[in-house]
Amino acid sequence: DDDDDDDDGRGLKMTTTKIMYDGTVVFHVYDTLEAPTPIFKGFLEGALHVVEVARAHPNFVSSHFHYALRDAEQRIDSKEANSCFNYVLFDDVRAEDVWDAFEDLGDSIEMGHLNQTEHALACREIATYAPSNTDTRSSLAQTCVKRQEIVSSGKEAPVFGFDESNVVMFVGVKMTNAPSVDAWMDTLGITNAEAIVGSGSFQDASLFEVATCSKRDETEHRFTHIARVSLGPCASDVSKVQAAEDAIRKACEIVDVGALVAPYACVYNIGKTGTPPGALPAVREMAKKKKEAESQGYASAAT
């Protein structure tokens, strides 16, 4: 009986969450990472140039660039497919209108990703499960309200980003029939993934419907739906993350044998202003070397 009560509670939170993020989320997926020569020398240089241009979009809020959970730099350098992905938030614009609102964005994607197979997909949030939220808003909608409150008070809103310790599962599927808003967690295996990592770690999940692509003549997209699943700070438990990934993949392959399921960590939270995106990899590398040097210093002092 207790288990039934828990299931009812989870279902209630999913089905009564009516207020979604009303802006647009552009997920950018990179199936190949060839150098976009002759304009840019390497993949990251081109990809982060696109983010720099996106900042000038009138509706741009923030960009969240994710690396593969383990050995990311090596995997990117070796041009491993889908070893990173990005998503960008745009307030107050429909997914159908985000490209026309700033045509330079589409042009920058063409230049920044020459010689590559990539998909910049404009999406709308259609379902969410956020067990820790006390109100009915999704996590993205909740932070949108916070931004609006801060701006209306005359202050500059910070970038509401994500901690690198949090494991993000990207789930991309191509489905003939849209998943039910009441059953999508089960359909995509997210319910089982939550059980594996535990309620103390699991944070939230959102389902997005793909509306348009930066390629104007494209009518059939890489995915019809994308889910972003936040498993929480469990990256150190390799077997647990792998089990959660396997549970989601097993379920997704029933509806799409070509489903993309992979774990990531958000490494760059990029706002409208601040450090130029192109400089972020160098800044990250310097921070890592500093941390390593400090760790070696502590180790030497201890001995």
N, C-alpha and C positions, 0 to 999 in steps of 0.2 A: 504493500500500500504506500509506503514511504517513497518507493521508486516512482510510482505513478504520480504522486504529488509533485516530485521534482520535474518529471516530464511535462506535467500540466503547466508548471510555473515557467519553464523554459519556452513552451509554446506560446504562452500568454504574452511573454515579453517580446517574442518575435511578431506576433500578429497584431498587437496593440501599438507597436512602434510605427506611428503614421507619419511622423515628420522627418523627412529625409533632407539631405543637403540639396538645395534648389539651384546650385550652380552647376558647373561642368567639371568633370575630372577627365583629363587626357592621360591615358596610360600609353607609354611608349615602350614597345617591346622590340628587342634587337635579336633577330634570328641569325644574323651573321654580323661579324665585327671587323670586316675588312677596313683597311685604312681608306678614308675618303679623299684620296689623292685626285687631282693635284692641289686641291684647295687646303686640305688639312693633312698633317703627317700621320696622325693616329686616330683611333676610334674615339677615345675620350675627348680629345681636342675638338673633334667635330660635334660630339654629343653635347658637350658643355657649352659650345657656341650656340647651339639651339636654345639652351636654357637662358643664356644671356639675352638672346633676342626675345624670348618669351616674356622676360621681365618688363619689356616695353609694351606688352599687350595691355590695353586699358583695363581689362578685368583680371589681370594676373594677381594672384595672392601669394602662392609659394610653390616651390618645386621640391620634390623629395626623391633623391637619387639613391637607388638601392644597389648594393653589391651582393653577389652570391655569398652565402653564409660562411663558407670556408675557402681559404686560399684564393680569395677574390682577385687580388692583383695579378697573380700568376695566371689565373684562368682568363682574365681579360687580355693580358699580354699574349696569351696563346690563341686568342680569338675564338674561345669556346662559345658556342651558341648560347644565348640567354644567360650569360654570366653576370648580367646586370639588367635593371629596368628602371624606368623613371615614371613618376606621375606628378601631374601639375594641376593645381586647383585654380579655377576661374570663377569668381563670384558674379552673380547677376547677369549671366548669359546662358542661353540654351546651347545644348550640344550641337544642335543644327546650325547655330549661328557663330560659333566660336572662331571658325576659320575666316569668315567674311569680316568679322570685327577687327581683324588685324592680319592682312594678307602676307605681311613680312614673315609671319610665323611659318606658314606653309613653305614659303620660298627658302627659309633657313633650313628646314628639314631636308629639302631636296639637296642643298649644298652640303650640309653637315653630315649627310649619310649617303654620299655617292658610293657606288660599288657595293652597297649593302642591301640586305632584305630586312626591312624594319616596318613597324606598324604603329603609327600614332593614332590612337583610337579615342574619339571623344565620347564620353559615357555619361549616363545619368544614374544616380543611386536609386535603386528600386526596393531594396529590402535590407534589413540590418538586424543584428543580434548583439546587444551590448549589455550583458547582465549586470555590470557594475553601475550603469547609468540610472539615476533615480528618476529622471524625467522620460518623456517619450521620444526624445530626439536621438538621432544617430550621432555617433562621435563626430563626424564631419559637420553635421548641422549644429552640434553643440559648440564646437570651436568657432563656427561662423558667427553664432550669436555673441560669443565672447568678444570677437574682433569688432563687431558692430557696436557693442557697448563701450569698448575702449575708445574707438574712433569718435563716437558721439560725445564722449566726455572731453574731447579735444586733445587726446593723447595719441601717440603712434603705437599701433598694435604690434606686438612682437610676432616672430614666426613661431607658430604652434607646430613644433616638429616632433620627431620620434627619436627615441634613444637607440643607440646602436646595439645595446644589449637585447633589445626586443627582436624576437624571431617573427618575420613576416612571411607567410606562405602566399605566393602568387598562384592563383588558379584561373586558367583561361580555358574556356570550352566553347565548342561550336555545336549548338543544339537545334534540332528541328523544331521542337516545342519548348517554349519558355518554361523554366522551372517555376513551380508553384511558390508563391510568397510564404505559404505555410509549411512547405516541405523542402525548400531549397537546401537547408542545412543538412538534411538527411541525404538528399539526392547527390550532393557534392562531397559527402563524407566528412563534413565539418563537425557534426555531432560526435562522431567517433573520435575525431582528432581532439576535441575538447576533453573527452573522457580520458584520453591517453595522457595529455599534459596536466590535467587536473584543473579544477575551478579556481584554485589559488593562483595559477599562472595565467590561464587563458583570459584574454582581454576583450576582444570583440571581433566581429566579422561583418562585412558589408558585401552586398551583391550589386553589381552594376550591369546595365544594359548598354551594349555598344550601339551608338546612333550613327556616327559618321567617322570618316577617316580623312587624314590630310590629303590623300590622293583623291581628287575630286571625281575621277572617272571610275573609282572602285565601287562596285555594287555588292560584292560578297567579301566580307571581312575575315580576318584571321580568326576572330572569335565572335560569338554572338553575346556572350556574357563573361564577365570577369568578377572574381571574388578576391577580396583582400582580407586575409585572416591573420589576426594578431595573436600569436601563441603565448606572448609574454616573454619574460627574461629567462628562457630555458635553454639557451644556446650551448651551455656547458654540458648538458645531458644529451650527448650525441645520439644515443640509442632511442631516447624518447622522441627527439625531433624526427629521426628517421621513421619511427613507427607512425607518428602523426602524418608525415608526408606519404607513407605507404597507404595509410587508411584513406586519405583524400584521393590519391591516384587510383586506387582500386575502384572507388565509387565513380570517379570521373570517367574512367575508361569504359564504363558501361554505356555512357551516353555519348562519348567522343573518344575514339581510340587515339586521336592526335592531341589530346588535352595536354596543356602545359601546366605542370605542377612542380614548384621548386621553392626552397627556402632562401630568404634574403635577410639582409640587415640594412637599415637606412643609414647611409654614411654622410649624406649632405642634405641639410635642411636649408633651402635657399630662399631668401625673401626678396622683396622688391629692390632693396638696397643692400649694401654690405660688400664683402669680399667678392671680386669678380669670379664667376663660376669656373672659368678656365684655370684659375690659380689654386683651386681647392685641392686637387691631387698633391701638389707640391706642399701645401700647408699641412695636409694630412700626413705626408711622409715625414716632414720635419717634426711633427708632434709625436709620431711613433718612435723616431730616433731619440728624441728627448726623453721619452718615457723609458726606453730601453737603457739609455745611459744612466738615468736615475736609479733604475732597478739594479744595474751592475754596481753602482756606487753604494747602494744599501747592502748588497751582497758582500762587497769588499769590506765595508765597515763591520759587518757582522762576523767576518772571519778574522 
